């Protein structure tokens, strides 16, 4: 069984920063790509950023230049550094892990609230 857990969410003022963590543990052979998604109230879940096992990164246009995704393969941990946060970044952020065998695991989510 594989567990995926996010942490690091919280309340921050506009312009502030947060760093989210996603850790995968359990019977996981190897992690392929890891992605961050978010879901705001009343909206569909949307993709935010992804990183491959080789370190290649991609970002949604809405966060490009403000968010940075990184990983430590040995620790099966991925981080999302979020800078210059805006009101519209408020959402529950989810981590999605895809193993090299194609299995997909989601975390339970962590709340990020940007408010003055």
TIMI-2910 file (N, C-alpha, C, CB; in pm, 1 decimal, decimal comma, always signed):
<rs>
+----------+----------+----------+----------+----------+----------+----------+----------+----------+----------+----------+----------+------+
!      n_x !      n_y !      n_z !     ca_x !     ca_y !     ca_z !      c_x !      c_y !      c_z !     cb_x !     cb_y !     cb_z ! resn !
+----------+----------+----------+----------+----------+----------+----------+----------+----------+----------+----------+----------+------+
!    +84,5 !   -118,8 !     +0,0 !     +0,0 !     +0,0 !     +0,0 !    +87,9 !   +123,5 !     +0,0 !    -95,5 !     +0,7 !   +121,6 !  Unk !
!    +43,6 !   +224,4 !    -73,7 !   +119,9 !   +348,6 !    -87,0 !    +42,6 !   +460,8 !    -20,9 !   +148,4 !   +381,8 !   -236,1 !  Unk !
!   +113,2 !   +542,2 !    +51,8 !    +53,2 !   +661,0 !   +113,1 !   +119,3 !   +785,0 !    +55,3 !    +67,6 !   +658,1 !   +268,4 !  Unk !
!    +36,6 !   +882,6 !    +26,7 !    +85,2 !  +1011,7 !    -21,9 !    +29,0 !  +1117,7 !    +70,7 !    +43,5 !  +1037,9 !   -171,8 !  Unk !
!   +116,7 !  +1200,5 !   +123,5 !    +72,5 !  +1301,8 !   +217,1 !   +128,6 !  +1438,4 !   +184,3 !   +110,9 !  +1263,2 !   +356,4 !  Unk !
!    +43,6 !  +1540,7 !   +191,6 !    +86,3 !  +1677,4 !   +169,8 !    +92,1 !  +1750,8 !   +303,2 !     -8,3 !  +1749,2 !    +71,6 !  Unk !
!   +175,6 !  +1850,9 !   +306,9 !   +183,4 !  +1937,9 !   +424,7 !   +233,5 !  +2073,8 !   +380,8 !   +276,3 !  +1877,4 !   +534,7 !  Unk !
!   +220,8 !  +2170,4 !   +470,8 !   +275,1 !  +2303,1 !   +444,5 !   +173,3 !  +2409,1 !   +409,9 !   +371,5 !  +2294,5 !   +336,0 !  Unk !
!    +46,6 !  +2371,1 !   +399,9 !    -54,4 !  +2470,7 !   +369,9 !    -77,4 !  +2563,6 !   +487,5 !   -183,8 !  +2403,8 !   +330,6 !  Unk !
!   -155,8 !  +2667,9 !   +462,3 !   -185,2 !  +2761,6 !   +569,4 !   -244,9 !  +2889,8 !   +516,6 !    -60,8 !  +2791,7 !   +648,0 !  Unk !
!   -247,1 !  +2988,8 !   +603,9 !   -300,5 !  +3120,8 !   +571,9 !   -184,4 !  +3216,3 !   +546,9 !   -392,1 !  +3173,4 !   +686,2 !  Unk !
!   -190,8 !  +3288,0 !   +437,4 !    -83,4 !  +3380,7 !   +402,0 !   -143,7 !  +3503,9 !   +337,7 !    +19,6 !  +3314,0 !   +307,0 !  Unk !
!    -76,7 !  +3616,9 !   +353,8 !   -123,1 !  +3740,6 !   +292,3 !    -82,8 !  +3746,2 !   +144,9 !    -67,0 !  +3862,2 !   +367,7 !  Unk !
!   -154,3 !  +3823,2 !    +66,9 !   -114,7 !  +3839,4 !    -74,3 !    +29,8 !  +3887,3 !    -83,6 !   -209,0 !  +3939,4 !   -146,9 !  Unk !
!   +101,2 !  +3827,9 !   -177,6 !   +243,3 !  +3858,9 !   -191,6 !   +333,7 !  +3770,3 !   -109,2 !   +267,6 !  +4000,0 !   -154,5 !  Unk !
!   +276,3 !  +3691,8 !    -21,2 !   +354,7 !  +3605,7 !    +65,0 !   +395,0 !  +3475,7 !     -1,6 !   +278,7 !  +3576,3 !   +189,3 !  Unk !
!   +457,7 !  +3389,1 !    +77,7 !   +509,5 !  +3262,0 !    +25,9 !   +470,5 !  +3146,0 !   +116,2 !   +661,9 !  +3267,9 !    +11,7 !  Unk !
!   +460,4 !  +3030,7 !    +55,0 !   +441,2 !  +2904,9 !   +126,3 !   +518,3 !  +2796,7 !    +52,7 !   +289,7 !  +2868,1 !   +138,1 !  Unk !
!   +557,0 !  +2694,1 !   +126,1 !   +623,4 !  +2579,6 !    +65,3 !   +546,3 !  +2454,1 !   +101,5 !   +771,5 !  +2568,9 !   +111,3 !  Unk !
!   +492,6 !  +2389,2 !     +2,7 !   +419,8 !  +2264,9 !    +22,7 !   +512,1 !  +2146,2 !     +2,7 !   +300,2 !  +2256,2 !    -72,2 !  Unk !
!   +486,1 !  +2040,9 !    +79,0 !   +562,3 !  +1916,9 !    +66,6 !   +469,6 !  +1801,6 !    +33,5 !   +640,2 !  +1887,3 !   +195,6 !  Unk !
!   +519,2 !  +1710,0 !    -46,0 !   +445,6 !  +1588,5 !    -79,6 !   +540,3 !  +1471,1 !    -60,0 !   +389,6 !  +1593,1 !   -226,7 !  Unk !
!   +504,2 !  +1382,7 !    +29,8 !   +587,9 !  +1267,4 !    +59,0 !   +513,4 !  +1138,8 !    +27,0 !   +632,5 !  +1268,5 !   +205,6 !  Unk !
!   +577,8 !  +1050,2 !    -45,1 !   +520,5 !   +919,8 !    -76,3 !   +593,7 !   +813,3 !     +4,0 !   +528,7 !   +889,9 !   -228,5 !  Unk !
!   +518,0 !   +722,1 !    +62,3 !   +579,2 !   +616,5 !   +142,2 !   +501,0 !   +487,0 !   +123,4 !   +584,4 !   +656,3 !   +292,0 !  Unk !
!   +560,3 !   +378,2 !   +170,6 !   +493,6 !   +249,7 !   +160,1 !   +553,4 !   +163,7 !    +51,3 !   +347,3 !   +269,2 !   +134,7 !  Unk !
!   +472,3 !    +76,0 !     -3,7 !   +520,1 !    -19,5 !   -103,0 !   +524,8 !    +43,6 !   -240,6 !   +431,6 !   -143,5 !   -105,3 !  Unk !
!   +617,9 !   +132,8 !   -255,9 !   +627,8 !   +203,9 !   -381,6 !   +758,5 !   +164,1 !   -448,8 !   +619,9 !   +357,6 !   -360,2 !  Unk !
!   +747,5 !   +118,2 !   -570,7 !   +868,0 !    +71,2 !   -639,2 !   +956,9 !   +188,8 !   -676,2 !   +831,4 !     -9,7 !   -765,0 !  Unk !
!   +903,0 !   +278,6 !   -751,2 !   +975,9 !   +400,3 !   -784,2 !   +876,7 !   +502,4 !   -836,9 !  +1088,7 !   +372,7 !   -888,1 !  Unk !
!   +902,0 !   +621,3 !   -804,4 !   +811,3 !   +727,9 !   -845,0 !   +850,9 !   +778,0 !   -983,3 !   +812,4 !   +843,9 !   -742,3 !  Unk !
!   +752,9 !   +790,4 !  -1068,7 !   +775,7 !   +848,2 !  -1199,9 !   +756,8 !   +997,9 !  -1189,5 !   +680,9 !   +786,9 !  -1306,2 !  Unk !
!   +645,4 !  +1045,8 !  -1234,6 !   +619,5 !  +1188,6 !  -1226,6 !   +533,4 !  +1220,3 !  -1104,9 !   +551,5 !  +1238,3 !  -1354,9 !  Unk !
!   +546,4 !  +1341,9 !  -1058,2 !   +464,5 !  +1391,1 !   -946,9 !   +407,3 !  +1524,8 !   -988,2 !   +547,5 !  +1403,6 !   -813,9 !  Unk !
!   +281,1 !  +1542,4 !   -959,3 !   +216,9 !  +1667,1 !   -996,5 !   +141,8 !  +1728,3 !   -880,8 !   +123,7 !  +1645,3 !  -1111,9 !  Unk !
!   +132,3 !  +1860,5 !   -885,6 !    +47,6 !  +1932,9 !   -791,6 !    -76,1 !  +1980,8 !   -866,2 !   +124,1 !  +2052,7 !   -726,6 !  Unk !
!   -188,9 !  +1964,1 !   -799,8 !   -316,3 !  +2009,8 !   -851,9 !   -381,6 !  +2094,5 !   -743,5 !   -407,8 !  +1889,6 !   -894,6 !  Unk !
!   -481,6 !  +2171,8 !   -780,7 !   -554,3 !  +2248,9 !   -680,4 !   -701,5 !  +2257,3 !   -718,9 !   -493,7 !  +2390,4 !   -665,0 !  Unk !
!   -781,3 !  +2275,4 !   -616,0 !   -925,2 !  +2287,6 !   -637,7 !   -978,8 !  +2397,6 !   -548,2 !   -998,2 !  +2153,3 !   -610,0 !  Unk !
!  -1028,6 !  +2501,0 !   -610,7 !  -1090,5 !  +2610,8 !   -537,8 !  -1238,5 !  +2579,9 !   -518,9 !  -1070,8 !  +2746,0 !   -612,4 !  Unk !
!  -1301,9 !  +2642,0 !   -420,3 !  -1444,6 !  +2617,6 !   -395,8 !  -1528,2 !  +2644,4 !   -520,7 !  -1494,5 !  +2705,0 !   -280,2 !  Unk !
!  -1612,0 !  +2546,9 !   -555,7 !  -1700,3 !  +2563,5 !   -669,3 !  -1634,9 !  +2548,0 !   -804,5 !  -1762,4 !  +2694,2 !   -662,2 !  Unk !
!  -1508,1 !  +2510,9 !   -805,6 !  -1437,2 !  +2495,5 !   -932,5 !  -1384,4 !  +2353,7 !   -946,9 !  -1321,9 !  +2596,6 !   -942,9 !  Unk !
!  -1348,7 !  +2319,6 !  -1070,1 !  -1290,8 !  +2188,8 !  -1095,0 !  -1144,2 !  +2187,2 !  -1053,1 !  -1305,1 !  +2150,8 !  -1242,9 !  Unk !
!  -1096,3 !  +2069,0 !  -1024,1 !   -955,4 !  +2053,6 !   -990,7 !   -872,0 !  +2086,3 !  -1115,2 !   -925,3 !  +1908,9 !   -938,7 !  Unk !
!   -766,0 !  +2161,1 !  -1094,8 !   -681,6 !  +2199,6 !  -1207,0 !   -535,8 !  +2165,9 !  -1177,8 !   -696,9 !  +2349,3 !  -1237,2 !  Unk !
!   -464,0 !  +2137,1 !  -1283,2 !   -323,5 !  +2105,2 !  -1273,6 !   -243,8 !  +2233,6 !  -1249,6 !   -275,3 !  +2033,0 !  -1401,0 !  Unk !
!   -140,5 !  +2221,9 !  -1165,5 !    -57,2 !  +2337,0 !  -1131,5 !    +85,3 !  +2320,6 !  -1184,1 !    -54,9 !  +2357,5 !   -980,2 !  Unk !
!   +145,8 !  +2207,3 !  -1153,2 !   +285,1 !  +2186,7 !  -1192,4 !   +318,0 !  +2038,1 !  -1184,4 !   +381,4 !  +2269,4 !  -1102,4 !  Unk !
!   +419,8 !  +1997,7 !  -1258,7 !   +464,2 !  +1858,6 !  -1256,7 !   +615,1 !  +1851,6 !  -1266,2 !   +400,0 !  +1779,1 !  -1371,0 !  Unk !
!   +668,0 !  +1739,6 !  -1216,1 !   +810,9 !  +1714,5 !  -1226,9 !   +830,4 !  +1566,2 !  -1253,3 !   +887,0 !  +1759,6 !  -1098,1 !  Unk !
!   +919,4 !  +1534,4 !  -1346,8 !   +946,5 !  +1394,9 !  -1377,5 !  +1057,4 !  +1342,3 !  -1286,9 !   +985,0 !  +1378,3 !  -1525,8 !  Unk !
!  +1080,3 !  +1212,6 !  -1294,0 !  +1187,2 !  +1153,3 !  -1214,0 !  +1322,9 !  +1208,2 !  -1255,5 !  +1185,7 !  +1000,7 !  -1227,3 !  Unk !
!  +1331,2 !  +1252,4 !  -1380,4 !  +1455,8 !  +1310,5 !  -1428,0 !  +1471,4 !  +1457,3 !  -1395,6 !  +1466,5 !  +1291,9 !  -1574,0 !  Unk !
!  +1368,2 !  +1516,1 !  -1338,5 !  +1377,5 !  +1655,2 !  -1296,6 !  +1319,5 !  +1756,4 !  -1393,1 !  +1517,0 !  +1688,4 !  -1273,1 !  Unk !
!  +1259,5 !  +1711,5 !  -1501,8 !  +1196,8 !  +1805,3 !  -1595,0 !  +1069,7 !  +1860,7 !  -1533,7 !  +1166,4 !  +1737,1 !  -1730,4 !  Unk !
!  +1050,0 !  +1990,3 !  -1548,0 !   +936,1 !  +2056,3 !  -1484,2 !   +847,8 !  +2125,7 !  -1586,2 !   +984,2 !  +2156,7 !  -1380,7 !  Unk !
!   +719,9 !  +2131,2 !  -1555,1 !   +623,8 !  +2206,2 !  -1635,0 !   +528,4 !  +2275,9 !  -1539,5 !   +546,7 !  +2113,2 !  -1734,7 !  Unk !
!   +475,7 !  +2389,8 !  -1584,5 !   +390,2 !  +2472,1 !  -1500,4 !   +268,7 !  +2522,2 !  -1578,4 !   +469,2 !  +2590,1 !  -1443,8 !  Unk !
!   +160,1 !  +2538,3 !  -1504,8 !    +45,4 !  +2606,9 !  -1562,0 !    +82,1 !  +2753,5 !  -1581,4 !    -80,8 !  +2591,8 !  -1471,4 !  Unk !
!    +23,9 !  +2815,0 !  -1682,3 !    +55,5 !  +2954,9 !  -1710,9 !    +24,5 !  +3044,7 !  -1591,4 !    -22,1 !  +3002,7 !  -1833,5 !  Unk !
!    -78,1 !  +3009,2 !  -1516,1 !   -122,0 !  +3093,6 !  -1404,7 !    -20,3 !  +3100,5 !  -1291,4 !   -253,2 !  +3042,8 !  -1351,0 !  Unk !
!    +72,2 !  +3006,5 !  -1285,8 !   +169,7 !  +3005,2 !  -1175,6 !   +313,2 !  +3017,9 !  -1224,0 !   +155,3 !  +2877,9 !  -1095,1 !  Unk !
!   +332,5 !  +3017,0 !  -1354,2 !   +468,2 !  +3022,7 !  -1409,9 !   +538,9 !  +3149,7 !  -1363,8 !   +464,2 !  +3016,6 !  -1564,5 !  Unk !
!   +660,8 !  +3132,9 !  -1317,2 !   +738,2 !  +3245,6 !  -1267,3 !   +717,2 !  +3273,8 !  -1120,3 !   +705,2 !  +3366,7 !  -1344,9 !  Unk !
!   +614,4 !  +3214,2 !  -1060,4 !   +586,8 !  +3235,8 !   -917,9 !   +606,8 !  +3108,4 !   -836,1 !   +444,2 !  +3287,2 !   -899,2 !  Unk !
!   +574,8 !  +2994,2 !   -895,8 !   +586,2 !  +2866,3 !   -826,2 !   +704,4 !  +2788,0 !   -881,0 !   +456,3 !  +2784,5 !   -840,0 !  Unk !
!   +766,3 !  +2709,7 !   -793,3 !   +876,3 !  +2623,2 !   -833,6 !   +856,3 !  +2485,2 !   -773,8 !  +1012,0 !  +2682,3 !   -790,2 !  Unk !
!   +861,4 !  +2384,3 !   -859,7 !   +848,7 !  +2246,1 !   -813,6 !   +986,7 !  +2182,2 !   -815,6 !   +748,0 !  +2165,3 !   -902,2 !  Unk !
!  +1014,3 !  +2102,5 !   -712,1 !  +1144,0 !  +2034,9 !   -703,2 !  +1123,6 !  +1901,0 !   -633,0 !  +1249,4 !  +2123,0 !   -626,8 !  Unk !
!  +1224,9 !  +1814,3 !   -638,7 !  +1207,5 !  +1682,4 !   -578,9 !  +1338,5 !  +1626,6 !   -526,5 !  +1147,6 !  +1586,6 !   -679,7 !  Unk !
!  +1323,6 !  +1532,3 !   -434,8 !  +1435,3 !  +1452,3 !   -383,6 !  +1395,1 !  +1307,6 !   -405,7 !  +1466,8 !  +1482,7 !   -229,7 !  Unk !
!  +1451,2 !  +1244,8 !   -508,0 !  +1411,0 !  +1108,0 !   -542,3 !  +1438,8 !  +1008,9 !   -429,9 !  +1482,5 !  +1063,1 !   -668,0 !  Unk !
!  +1548,9 !  +1027,4 !   -362,5 !  +1585,3 !   +933,1 !   -256,7 !  +1484,3 !   +934,2 !   -143,0 !  +1723,6 !   +965,3 !   -202,9 !  Unk !
!  +1422,7 !  +1049,1 !   -122,3 !  +1325,4 !  +1062,2 !    -14,1 !  +1182,1 !  +1053,9 !    -64,4 !  +1346,2 !  +1192,9 !    +58,9 !  Unk !
!  +1164,4 !  +1033,5 !   -196,1 !  +1029,1 !  +1033,5 !   -253,8 !   +949,2 !  +1153,6 !   -207,4 !   +955,1 !   +905,0 !   -216,9 !  Unk !
!  +1012,5 !  +1267,5 !   -210,8 !   +949,8 !  +1391,3 !   -165,3 !   +957,5 !  +1495,8 !   -275,2 !  +1017,2 !  +1443,2 !    -36,3 !  Unk !
!   +848,5 !  +1567,3 !   -290,6 !   +840,0 !  +1676,3 !   -387,4 !   +791,9 !  +1801,0 !   -313,5 !   +744,1 !  +1640,0 !   -506,7 !  Unk !
!   +848,8 !  +1914,3 !   -350,5 !   +809,9 !  +2040,5 !   -288,3 !   +750,5 !  +2133,7 !   -393,3 !   +931,1 !  +2107,0 !   -218,6 !  Unk !
!   +663,8 !  +2221,1 !   -347,4 !   +611,6 !  +2327,2 !   -431,8 !   +633,4 !  +2459,0 !   -357,9 !   +459,6 !  +2304,5 !   -466,1 !  Unk !
!   +730,7 !  +2534,6 !   -405,8 !   +757,0 !  +2666,2 !   -347,6 !   +666,5 !  +2766,3 !   -417,3 !   +908,2 !  +2706,8 !   -361,6 !  Unk !
!   +585,2 !  +2833,7 !   -338,1 !   +488,0 !  +2928,4 !   -394,3 !   +520,9 !  +3068,4 !   -345,9 !   +342,4 !  +2889,8 !   -355,0 !  Unk !
!   +556,4 !  +3153,5 !   -436,7 !   +588,9 !  +3291,9 !   -405,5 !   +487,8 !  +3386,2 !   -470,1 !   +731,4 !  +3325,6 !   -452,3 !  Unk !
!   +487,0 !  +3509,1 !   -422,4 !   +398,2 !  +3612,0 !   -478,3 !   +255,1 !  +3561,8 !   -487,6 !   +447,1 !  +3655,6 !   -616,9 !  Unk !
!   +208,4 !  +3505,8 !   -378,0 !    +75,8 !  +3445,2 !   -377,9 !    -33,1 !  +3548,9 !   -397,6 !    +52,5 !  +3370,0 !   -248,6 !  Unk !
!   -137,0 !  +3506,3 !   -468,0 !   -250,1 !  +3592,3 !   -500,3 !   -377,7 !  +3533,6 !   -439,8 !   -264,6 !  +3609,0 !   -654,0 !  Unk !
!   -479,7 !  +3617,0 !   -430,6 !   -607,7 !  +3570,3 !   -378,3 !   -654,4 !  +3446,3 !   -454,9 !   -713,8 !  +3682,3 !   -386,9 !  Unk !
!   -636,3 !  +3448,5 !   -584,7 !   -685,4 !  +3339,3 !   -669,1 !   -605,7 !  +3209,7 !   -654,5 !   -683,3 !  +3382,3 !   -812,7 !  Unk !
!   -501,0 !  +3211,1 !   -576,2 !   -427,9 !  +3087,3 !   -547,8 !   -492,2 !  +3009,1 !   -433,8 !   -282,3 !  +3118,4 !   -513,4 !  Unk !
!   -591,8 !  +3068,3 !   -370,1 !   -661,0 !  +3000,4 !   -260,8 !   -728,2 !  +2873,5 !   -313,2 !   -765,6 !  +3094,4 !   -195,0 !  Unk !
!   -696,8 !  +2762,0 !   -250,9 !   -750,6 !  +2632,5 !   -295,1 !   -698,4 !  +2523,3 !   -203,0 !   -711,9 !  +2602,7 !   -443,5 !  Unk !
!   -755,4 !  +2405,9 !   -219,0 !   -695,3 !  +2286,6 !   -160,5 !   -596,2 !  +2232,5 !   -263,4 !   -804,7 !  +2178,3 !   -121,6 !  Unk !
!   -474,2 !  +2211,5 !   -220,6 !   -368,2 !  +2164,1 !   -309,1 !   -346,8 !  +2014,1 !   -286,9 !   -236,2 !  +2243,0 !   -284,6 !  Unk !
!   -345,9 !  +1942,2 !   -397,3 !   -330,6 !  +1797,4 !   -393,8 !   -204,7 !  +1754,6 !   -467,5 !   -453,1 !  +1729,3 !   -454,3 !  Unk !
!   -146,7 !  +1649,9 !   -416,5 !    -30,0 !  +1590,2 !   -480,2 !    -73,0 !  +1460,7 !   -547,7 !    +84,2 !  +1564,5 !   -376,9 !  Unk !
!    -28,7 !  +1441,6 !   -669,0 !    -56,4 !  +1317,7 !   -741,8 !    +75,0 !  +1253,3 !   -780,8 !   -144,0 !  +1344,1 !   -867,2 !  Unk !
!    +89,5 !  +1128,9 !   -736,0 !   +211,5 !  +1053,6 !   -764,3 !   +180,1 !   +945,5 !   -867,1 !   +270,6 !   +990,9 !   -634,1 !  Unk !
!   +259,3 !   +936,6 !   -969,4 !   +246,5 !   +831,2 !  -1069,5 !   +374,1 !   +748,0 !  -1066,0 !   +220,9 !   +890,5 !  -1212,8 !  Unk !
!   +358,2 !   +619,1 !  -1041,1 !   +476,1 !   +533,7 !  -1035,1 !   +523,1 !   +499,4 !  -1176,6 !   +446,1 !   +404,9 !   -955,1 !  Unk !
!   +642,0 !   +443,0 !  -1184,1 !   +694,7 !   +406,2 !  -1314,6 !   +619,0 !   +290,2 !  -1377,0 !   +840,4 !   +371,4 !  -1303,3 !  Unk !
!   +535,3 !   +222,7 !  -1296,4 !   +450,6 !   +116,6 !  -1350,9 !   +311,8 !   +167,9 !  -1385,7 !   +439,7 !     +1,8 !  -1251,9 !  Unk !
!   +290,4 !   +300,3 !  -1367,7 !   +165,1 !   +359,6 !  -1409,7 !    +55,9 !   +368,8 !  -1304,8 !   +114,5 !   +285,1 !  -1521,4 !  Unk !
!    +86,9 !   +331,5 !  -1182,0 !    -12,6 !   +343,4 !  -1075,8 !    -20,5 !   +489,4 !  -1030,2 !    +22,3 !   +249,7 !   -956,2 !  Unk !
!   -140,5 !   +533,1 !   -995,3 !   -163,7 !   +672,5 !   -957,1 !   -214,2 !   +679,4 !   -813,8 !   -264,3 !   +739,7 !  -1053,0 !  Unk !
!   -154,6 !   +767,4 !   -738,0 !   -194,7 !   +787,1 !   -598,0 !   -212,3 !   +936,9 !   -572,5 !    -88,7 !   +725,8 !   -499,5 !  Unk !
!   -316,5 !   +968,7 !   -496,1 !   -344,7 !  +1106,5 !   -458,8 !   -329,3 !  +1122,8 !   -307,7 !   -487,0 !  +1147,8 !   -504,2 !  Unk !
!   -287,8 !  +1241,4 !   -268,8 !   -287,7 !  +1275,2 !   -128,2 !   -423,8 !  +1329,5 !    -87,7 !   -177,5 !  +1376,7 !    -97,1 !  Unk !
!   -435,7 !  +1362,3 !    +40,3 !   -564,2 !  +1407,6 !    +94,3 !   -584,3 !  +1557,8 !    +77,4 !   -574,6 !  +1371,2 !   +241,2 !  Unk !
!   -477,9 !  +1627,9 !    +40,4 !   -488,8 !  +1771,0 !    +16,8 !   -447,8 !  +1854,8 !   +135,6 !   -627,7 !  +1805,0 !    -21,2 !  Unk !
!   -402,7 !  +1975,8 !   +105,6 !   -367,3 !  +2072,1 !   +208,8 !   -423,7 !  +2208,4 !   +166,5 !   -211,0 !  +2078,3 !   +230,5 !  Unk !
!   -483,2 !  +2277,7 !   +263,1 !   -552,2 !  +2403,3 !   +232,4 !   -452,6 !  +2519,1 !   +227,6 !   -662,4 !  +2431,9 !   +337,0 !  Unk !
!   -462,6 !  +2596,6 !   +121,8 !   -387,4 !  +2720,8 !   +109,5 !   -488,3 !  +2833,7 !    +96,8 !   -289,1 !  +2717,6 !    -13,2 !  Unk !
!   -478,5 !  +2929,0 !   +188,2 !   -569,4 !  +3043,1 !   +187,2 !   -487,5 !  +3171,1 !   +179,0 !   -660,6 !  +3043,5 !   +313,4 !  Unk !
!   -514,6 !  +3250,5 !    +77,0 !   -447,9 !  +3379,2 !    +60,4 !   -550,4 !  +3487,0 !    +92,8 !   -389,4 !  +3396,6 !    -85,3 !  Unk !
!   -523,7 !  +3558,7 !   +200,6 !   -621,1 !  +3657,0 !   +247,6 !   -550,3 !  +3767,6 !   +322,3 !   -727,3 !  +3591,2 !   +337,1 !  Unk !
!   -605,2 !  +3887,7 !   +312,5 !   -549,1 !  +4000,5 !   +386,7 !   -626,2 !  +4020,6 !   +517,1 !   -552,7 !  +4129,6 !   +301,1 !  Unk !
+----------+----------+----------+----------+----------+----------+----------+----------+----------+----------+----------+----------+------+
</rs>
